[in-house]
């Protein structure tokens, strides 16, 4: 568990945000600082390496708190400091990390609803002098209006990520141009619910989950499926005024900012290709808005860095993040195609060198795996462990995972020498593919 110190704050080294000291880390901060010196323009996505001898940790070039998360955390803690005598509420989880949310609750913040929209505290119990914080995912237009009627200005502590608002603005522009908005996202995710609400102000909207649903949608667009069956596939995921026969003639695609970039592109390409076959070439842009991908920069960077990890190669992968974190789950999806991958929320899930608890995304259950760490192989050659984390995961939690593994195999004493090598070697994370040791 992240060690909570007193209410001290530290300015983010990369961004001008004040966040609690206990979210920072003695290990990852030094690695990231070395990479900033070596690659100030963030073009090199090869991993950094902590070489402890018998174990080498290959760390993703980009992971951890992003701009939107640090912004949200700064605002939430500021709300607590500025309102010591008021009740302070969060609409739902600040971000999808249990440690961050738990610390906010321990400091007095109460949550109004669960992430699925189920109310924990009825809005009728709020008073006009209560403070309500909007989480980084944003919230619906309807909820903003309801709070306003209660005399609560939710804009004062609105932590909605600027990149989420960018999607809302893009959707509004498409709507003004007469396009229907197709949202690639998880329909029950807070961000997607918010995007759907805001986009519906200016256009008919439909949420699709993945490429498979894009193929089904394409069959409705091209009349290969009868529109009478439309509701059987998309019930509850389109705006009230949605008329498939009319509104599927002109479309544009936006996405939940934490989705898998490659899938969003595949969805867009498939829908574009479907429409391209239906109309003359000069009419394509009228029927399909050639939107740019609306992923946030951090999601894109983290996914690109994960591809860098895959190219570097490893014996296994460990991904750290909240189990309901969308962006973290997509990193797991990428890594598990190439090596045994363990999705853990913190170091406490590592029971021993032979036993680990982790989320199996396919079953949605937390399971226990034995012999997860190839101890026998360490005798023959170093074991390479790929490490990354979601955009809502504090670096301090990654520190604890690395330290836990190192301690279990008796290598914790090698940590400081390894960090010194990283800090002094400006070529850290160089040409790794196929190399036995970092350049």
C-alpha positions in Angstrom: 0.0 0.0 0.0 1.2 3.5 -0.7 2.7 5.0 2.4 0.7 8.1 3.4 2.8 10.9 4.7 1.4 14.2 6.1 -0.3 16.6 3.8 2.9 17.6 1.9 2.9 18.3 -1.8 5.4 18.0 -4.5 5.3 19.7 -7.9 5.2 17.3 -10.7 8.6 17.2 -12.4 7.1 17.0 -15.9 4.0 19.1 -15.3 3.0 22.0 -13.1 0.7 20.1 -10.7 0.9 19.8 -7.0 0.0 16.3 -5.9 0.6 14.5 -2.6 4.2 13.4 -1.9 3.2 9.8 -1.2 2.3 9.3 -4.9 5.9 9.9 -5.9 8.5 7.2 -6.0 12.2 6.8 -5.3 12.7 4.2 -8.0 10.5 5.2 -11.0 11.2 8.9 -10.6 14.9 8.4 -11.0 14.4 6.2 -14.1 12.0 8.7 -15.7 14.3 11.6 -14.9 17.2 9.8 -16.7 15.0 9.2 -19.7 14.0 12.8 -19.8 17.7 13.8 -20.0 18.4 11.2 -22.7 15.2 11.7 -24.8 13.8 15.1 -24.1 11.4 14.9 -27.1 10.0 11.5 -26.0 10.7 9.9 -29.4 12.4 6.7 -28.1 9.8 4.2 -26.9 12.3 1.4 -26.1 12.1 0.4 -22.4 14.4 1.4 -19.6 16.2 -1.4 -17.9 16.9 -2.0 -14.2 19.5 -4.8 -14.3 19.7 -6.6 -10.9 21.8 -9.4 -12.4 19.6 -12.5 -12.1 16.5 -10.4 -12.9 16.1 -7.5 -15.3 13.1 -5.3 -15.2 12.2 -3.7 -18.5 10.1 -0.7 -17.8 7.7 0.8 -20.3 9.0 4.2 -21.6 5.7 5.8 -20.7 3.3 4.8 -17.9 1.7 6.2 -14.8 -0.1 9.5 -14.0 -1.0 11.5 -17.1 -1.9 15.1 -17.4 -5.6 14.6 -16.8 -5.0 12.4 -13.7 -2.5 14.8 -12.1 -4.9 17.7 -12.8 -7.8 15.8 -11.2 -5.8 14.8 -8.1 -4.5 18.4 -7.6 -8.1 19.8 -7.8 -9.5 17.1 -5.5 -7.0 17.7 -2.7 -7.3 21.5 -3.2 -11.1 21.1 -2.7 -10.4 19.4 0.7 -7.9 22.1 1.7 -10.2 25.0 0.7 -13.3 23.6 2.4 -12.3 22.2 5.8 -15.8 22.9 7.3 -17.9 21.7 4.4 -19.1 18.3 3.2 -17.1 17.3 0.1 -18.5 14.8 -2.4 -17.2 13.1 -5.5 -19.7 12.1 -8.2 -18.0 8.8 -8.5 -14.4 7.5 -8.4 -11.9 10.2 -9.0 -9.9 7.9 -11.3 -9.8 4.1 -11.6 -7.3 3.4 -8.9 -8.4 2.0 -5.5 -5.5 3.5 -3.6 -6.2 7.1 -4.8 -9.9 6.8 -4.1 -9.3 5.2 -0.7 -7.0 8.0 0.4 -9.6 10.6 -0.6 -12.2 8.8 1.4 -9.9 8.6 4.4 -9.6 12.4 4.2 -13.4 12.9 4.3 -14.6 12.8 0.7 -17.8 10.8 0.1 -18.8 9.2 -3.2 -22.3 9.9 -4.5 -22.4 6.9 -6.9 -20.7 3.8 -8.0 -18.9 3.7 -11.3 -21.8 2.0 -13.0 -24.1 4.9 -12.1 -25.8 3.3 -9.1 -26.5 5.9 -6.5 -24.9 5.6 -3.0 -26.2 8.8 -1.7 -29.5 10.3 -3.1 -29.0 13.8 -4.6 -31.9 15.0 -2.5 -29.6 14.8 0.5 -27.3 17.4 -0.9 -27.4 21.0 0.3 -26.5 24.1 -1.6 -23.3 24.7 0.4 -22.0 21.2 -0.2 -19.0 20.8 -2.5 -19.3 18.4 -5.4 -16.2 17.3 -7.4 -16.7 16.1 -11.0 -14.2 13.2 -11.7 -11.7 13.1 -14.5 -14.1 11.1 -16.7 -16.5 14.0 -16.7 -20.3 13.7 -16.2 -23.5 13.9 -18.1 -25.2 17.2 -19.1 -28.3 16.0 -17.1 -26.3 15.7 -13.9 -24.7 19.1 -14.3 -28.1 20.6 -14.6 -29.5 18.7 -11.6 -26.7 20.0 -9.4 -27.2 23.5 -10.7 -30.9 23.3 -9.7 -29.8 22.2 -6.2 -27.7 25.4 -6.0 -24.3 23.6 -6.4 -21.9 24.9 -9.0 -20.0 21.7 -10.1 -17.8 23.8 -12.3 -15.7 25.1 -9.3 -14.1 21.7 -8.8 -14.6 20.2 -12.2 -11.7 17.8 -12.9 -12.9 16.6 -16.3 -9.9 15.7 -18.4 -9.2 18.2 -21.2 -8.8 15.4 -23.6 -12.3 14.1 -22.7 -13.7 17.6 -23.3 -11.8 17.6 -26.7 -13.8 14.6 -27.7 -17.0 16.4 -26.7 -16.0 19.4 -28.8 -15.2 17.1 -31.8 -18.6 15.4 -31.5 -20.3 18.8 -31.3 -18.6 19.9 -34.5 -19.6 16.7 -36.3 -23.2 17.1 -35.1 -23.3 20.7 -36.4 -22.2 19.4 -39.8 -25.1 16.9 -39.9 -23.2 13.7 -39.0 -24.4 11.0 -36.6 -21.9 10.2 -33.9 -20.6 6.7 -33.5 -18.8 6.3 -30.2 -16.3 3.5 -29.8 -16.4 2.8 -26.1 -17.8 0.7 -23.2 -21.4 1.9 -22.8 -21.4 1.6 -19.0 -18.1 3.4 -18.5 -18.4 6.8 -16.9 -16.5 8.6 -19.7 -18.6 7.0 -22.4 -21.9 7.9 -20.6 -20.7 11.5 -20.3 -19.6 11.7 -24.0 -22.9 10.2 -25.1 -24.8 12.8 -23.1 -22.8 15.7 -24.4 -22.7 14.5 -28.0 -26.5 13.9 -28.0 -27.0 17.6 -27.6 -26.0 18.1 -31.2 -26.4 14.8 -33.0 -28.0 11.4 -33.0 -25.5 9.0 -31.2 -24.8 5.3 -31.1 -22.2 3.4 -28.9 -20.4 0.4 -30.2 -18.1 -1.8 -28.1 -15.6 -3.3 -30.6 -14.8 -4.3 -34.1 -17.2 -7.1 -34.1 -20.1 -4.7 -33.4 -18.7 -2.4 -36.1 -19.1 -5.3 -38.6 -22.7 -5.7 -37.4 -23.4 -2.0 -37.7 -21.9 -2.0 -41.2 -24.4 -4.7 -42.3 -27.2 -2.4 -41.2 -25.7 0.6 -43.0 -25.4 -1.5 -46.2 -28.9 -3.0 -45.8 -27.5 -6.5 -45.4 -29.4 -6.8 -42.2 -33.1 -5.7 -41.8 -33.4 -2.5 -39.7 -36.2 -4.2 -37.7 -33.4 -6.2 -35.9 -31.4 -3.1 -35.0 -32.7 -2.9 -31.5 -31.7 -6.5 -30.8 -28.1 -5.5 -31.1 -27.9 -1.9 -29.9 -30.8 -1.5 -27.4 -30.0 1.1 -24.7 -27.0 2.4 -26.6 -28.5 5.0 -29.0 -30.0 8.4 -28.4 -33.8 8.7 -28.1 -34.3 10.3 -31.5 -32.2 7.7 -33.3 -33.7 6.6 -36.6 -31.4 4.0 -38.2 -32.8 4.3 -41.7 -32.1 8.1 -41.6 -29.2 8.5 -39.2 -26.8 5.8 -40.6 -26.5 7.6 -43.9 -23.9 10.1 -42.6 -21.6 9.1 -39.7 -18.4 10.1 -37.9 -16.5 8.1 -35.3 -15.1 9.3 -32.0 -13.9 7.2 -29.1 -13.6 6.8 -25.3 -10.1 8.2 -24.9 -8.8 5.1 -23.2 -9.7 2.5 -25.9 -7.2 0.5 -27.9 -5.9 2.8 -30.7 -5.6 0.0 -33.3 -9.1 -1.1 -32.8 -10.6 2.4 -33.1 -8.7 2.7 -36.4 -9.9 -0.7 -37.6 -13.5 0.3 -36.7 -13.2 3.6 -38.6 -11.6 1.9 -41.6 -14.2 -0.8 -41.8 -17.1 1.7 -41.6 -15.5 4.0 -44.1 -14.9 1.0 -46.5 -18.5 0.0 -46.2 -19.8 3.5 -47.1 -17.2 3.8 -49.9 -18.8 0.8 -51.7 -22.2 2.5 -51.4 -21.6 5.9 -52.9 -19.6 7.6 -55.7 -16.1 8.5 -54.6 -16.9 12.3 -54.7 -19.6 11.7 -52.1 -17.6 9.7 -49.6 -16.7 12.7 -47.4 -20.4 13.7 -47.3 -21.3 10.4 -45.9 -18.3 9.6 -43.7 -16.4 12.2 -41.6 -12.7 11.5 -41.8 -12.1 12.1 -38.1 -8.8 11.9 -36.5 -8.4 9.4 -33.7 -9.6 11.0 -30.4 -7.5 9.0 -28.0 -5.7 11.1 -25.4 -1.9 11.6 -25.8 -1.2 9.5 -22.7 -3.2 6.5 -23.9 -1.4 6.6 -27.2 2.0 7.0 -25.6 1.4 4.2 -23.2 0.2 1.8 -25.9 3.1 2.8 -28.1 5.5 2.1 -25.2 3.9 -1.2 -24.7 4.7 -2.2 -28.3 8.3 -1.1 -27.4 8.2 -3.6 -24.5 6.9 -6.3 -26.7 9.8 -5.7 -29.2 12.3 -5.8 -26.4 11.0 -9.2 -25.3 10.6 -10.7 -21.9 9.8 -13.9 -20.0 6.7 -12.5 -18.4 4.8 -9.2 -18.0 3.4 -7.5 -14.9 0.9 -4.7 -15.4 -0.1 -2.6 -12.4 -3.4 -0.7 -12.2 -7.0 -0.7 -10.9 -9.0 -3.6 -12.0 -11.7 -1.4 -13.5 -9.3 0.7 -15.4 -10.0 0.7 -19.2 -6.6 2.0 -20.3 -4.8 -0.5 -18.1 -6.8 -3.4 -19.5 -5.8 -2.6 -23.0 -2.1 -2.8 -22.1 -2.8 -6.2 -20.7 -4.5 -7.2 -24.0 -1.4 -6.3 -25.9 1.1 -7.9 -23.7 -0.7 -11.2 -23.0 -0.4 -12.0 -26.7 3.4 -12.3 -26.3 4.2 -13.5 -22.8 2.5 -14.7 -19.6 0.9 -11.5 -18.2 -0.2 -10.7 -14.7 -2.6 -7.8 -14.1 -2.3 -6.7 -10.4 -3.6 -3.8 -8.5 -0.6 -3.5 -6.1 2.3 -5.4 -4.6 0.1 -7.1 -2.1 -1.2 -9.3 -4.9 2.3 -10.9 -5.1 2.0 -13.5 -2.3 5.4 -15.2 -2.8 7.9 -16.0 -5.5 5.7 -18.9 -6.4 2.2 -17.5 -6.0 0.4 -14.4 -7.3 -3.1 -13.1 -7.4 -4.2 -11.3 -10.5 -7.2 -10.3 -12.6 -8.0 -12.7 -15.4 -9.7 -10.3 -17.9 -11.3 -13.1 -19.8 -13.3 -14.4 -16.8 -13.4 -11.1 -15.0 -12.3 -12.9 -11.8 -9.3 -12.4 -9.6 -7.4 -15.7 -9.7 -4.3 -17.2 -8.1 -1.5 -18.6 -10.3 1.3 -20.8 -9.0 4.9 -20.9 -10.3 4.4 -17.5 -12.0 8.0 -16.5 -11.6 10.4 -18.9 -13.4 12.9 -19.2 -10.5 14.6 -22.3 -12.0 15.4 -20.3 -15.1 17.2 -17.7 -13.1 20.1 -20.1 -12.5 20.6 -20.5 -16.2 20.2 -16.9 -17.4 18.6 -13.6 -16.2 14.8 -13.5 -16.3 13.4 -10.4 -18.0 10.2 -9.0 -16.5 8.3 -6.4 -18.5 6.7 -3.8 -16.3 4.1 -1.1 -17.1 1.1 0.5 -15.5 -2.1 2.4 -16.3 -2.4 6.2 -16.6 -4.2 6.2 -13.2 -1.6 4.2 -11.3 0.8 6.1 -9.0 4.5 5.4 -9.6 4.8 4.6 -6.0 2.7 1.4 -6.5 5.1 0.3 -9.3 8.0 0.9 -7.0 6.5 -1.4 -4.5 5.9 -4.1 -7.1 9.5 -4.0 -8.3 10.8 -4.0 -4.7 8.6 -6.8 -3.7 9.8 -9.0 -6.6 13.4 -8.1 -6.0 13.1 -8.9 -2.3 11.5 -12.3 -2.9 14.5 -13.4 -5.0 17.1 -11.8 -2.7 18.1 -9.0 -5.0 16.8 -5.9 -3.2 20.4 -5.0 -2.3 21.1 -4.7 -6.1 18.5 -1.9 -6.5 20.7 1.1 -5.7 23.6 0.1 -8.0 21.1 -0.6 -10.8 19.6 2.8 -10.3 23.0 4.5 -10.3 23.8 2.8 -13.6 20.5 4.0 -15.1 21.1 7.6 -13.9 24.6 7.8 -15.3 24.1 5.9 -18.5 22.5 8.4 -21.0 22.0 5.6 -23.5 19.7 3.7 -21.2 17.0 1.9 -23.1 18.9 1.9 -26.3 19.0 -0.9 -28.8 17.4 -3.7 -26.9 15.9 -6.0 -29.4 17.8 -9.2 -29.4 20.4 -7.8 -27.0 21.5 -9.7 -23.9 22.2 -6.5 -22.0 21.1 -2.9 -22.3 23.3 -0.6 -24.4 
